[in-house]
Amino acid sequence: MSTEKFRDDLIEVEDGLELYPIPGFSNYYCDLENGRVWNNKKQFWITANPNSLLYCYATIYDEFGEPVRISIHNLVMMARTGKDKSIWRKQGLEVHHIDNDTTNNSVFNLALTTREQQYQCPITKQTLANRSKKRLTKDDVIAIKTDWLEWEGTKGNFYNLWASKLEVHTRSIQNIIIGFSYKDVEVG
């Protein structure tokens, strides 16, 4: 599948692969079709690591040499549109992963939509319907919060461990730890 030319200010690398510049990040270009970011100054592909919710993030450097941790899906959409993400955010738009695979950052899997439109997407509706409807018990929450007090690993690993153990989404565990849910359950 080949991408239509979204813009004319491209560069070519590796066997004629066309890369699009990313606004605000002059040393970086994007492979829209494969959802990858190229460091043109150092001549290598950026490593993108999924966070606890499986969104791929990378640290790149802005025009002032300052490090910026940013999602790959935002970089891909910025390269596609030629605009900074603040432009579409002001319009109430977000980048939606059409297939709900947050590691698939191909431009063909991304769309600018409102949050409401995302939840109208048939694939998103099915994904949400398939999630566990399990309600955690007070004992579950106490165990999670107690374990968190002694945890020495990463947040993502903690969320994943407990989500797997209790068969819930990682966001459920994250919401407990950051205080969005079960605020009334205290430990220690």
N, C-alpha and C positions, 0 to 999 in steps of 0.2 A: 504494500500500500504506500503510495507516495503522497507527500503533503502538497497541497496547493501552496503557492507562494502567498503568504499572508503579508509580507513586507518585502521591500527591495534592498534593504541594507544588510545583506548577508555576507558571511565569510564561508570559505570552503576549506575543509580539512579531510584527512583520511579518505582517499578514494572518491573525492568529490562530494562528500557529505556536507550539506548546507546547514549552517548554524545561524541562529538569529540572536542579535544583541539583546541584552537584558537592561532595560532602563535603570539608571542609577548605579550600575555595576559594569563599568566600561571594560574591565578585564575578563568578563564572563559572557559566554554565548550558550545558547540552548539548542539541543537536538530535539525538536518538537515531537517528531514521530516516536522516539524512544523515551522521551521524558528524562533526558540527561543534561547535565550542566558541564561545560568545558571551561577550564581556566586557560585563557588564551595567552596570558603572560608566561605561565609556567608550563604550558602545553601538556595538560593532563585532564582526565575526567574527574570531577569532584565525587567523593564518596558521600552518599546520602544514607543516613542511618534512621531507621524507623524509631519513633518514640513509643511510649507505652500504649498509645492508641493506634499505632501502626501507620502514622503519617510520616513520610520521609522528610527529614530536615538536614540541612548542611550549614556550615558556617562559611560565609564568603566575605569579601572586603568591599566596602562601598568606595565612593570617589575620594573620600578623605582618609582612606586606609584603615577605617574602623571596622572591626569584625561585626557581622550581622548574622544571627541565627535565623534562618528563614526556611519555610517549607518549599519543597521542590515544585509542588503544584502551583504555588503562587509565582515562582520564577518562570515556569513554563507559560503560564497565562500572561505574565508581564511581557515575555518575549513575543508571544503570539500577537498581543494587542499593541505593543510598543508603548504601553502606559504603565505607570506605577500603580500598585494595588490600591493606593489611597483613593484613586479616581473612581474605581468601581465600588469600593467600600462606602464612599459617600453616597452612592446611588442605591445602597442597601443590597449589593450583590456580593456573592461569595463564590469560590470555586467549588463546584460539585463534581465528585467522582461518579460518573454515570453508572459504572458497574459495581459501585460500592467497595471496590478494592483500592484502598488508600495508598497502596504501594505502586499502583498502575498510574503513572503520571504522563502517559502519552497524551498529546493534545487531542487525540480522537476519543479519549475517555474523560475529558474535562469540559465543563460548561459553566458559564457565568449565570447564576440563578439567584433568586431570593431564597432565604431559608425555607419559606413556605413552599416554594416550588420544588425544593429538594425532597420534601416529605410527600409530594404528590407523585414523584417518580415511582413507577411500578416496582422497579428493582429495590428501591429504598423501602417501600412499603413491605415487600416480602422479607427483606432482611430484618426489619423491626419486628415483624410477626414471628420470625423464627427465634428471636432472642428469648432467653429464659424469662418467665414471668415470676420467678421465684422471689419471694420476699424474705430478706434476711431476718433472722431472729435476733433478739437482744443479746443472747449468748454469742452468736456469730460476730456481732459488731464488737462486743467486748474483747473477744479473742483477736480480732483484726487490730483493734486499737492497742491492745497490750503488746502484740507482736511488733507493731510499728515502733513502739517506744524503744525496743531493743534491736531493731533491724539495722544492719550495717551495709547492706547492698544498695542497689539503685532503686529509685521509686518504681520504675517500669517493671523491674523483676519482682518487686513486692506485689504490685497490682496484678501482674500475670499469675504469680504463684497462688494468691488467694482467690482470684477469679476462677482459675482452673479447679482449685480445691472445692469451691462452693458452687461451681457451675453457673456463674453469673458473668456479666460483661465486666471488662476491666474498669470501665467508667464507674460502675457501682462501687468498686473498691476505692477508686480515686476520690469519688465524692465523699466517702466516709472520712478519708484521711485529710482532705482539704476543708472539711467542715460544711459541705453543702447538704449533707444528709446525716441523720442520726445525731444531731447536735446535742440532744438531751441525754445521750448515753456517754457517761464519763468513766474514765479509768484512772487508777493509780493516784 
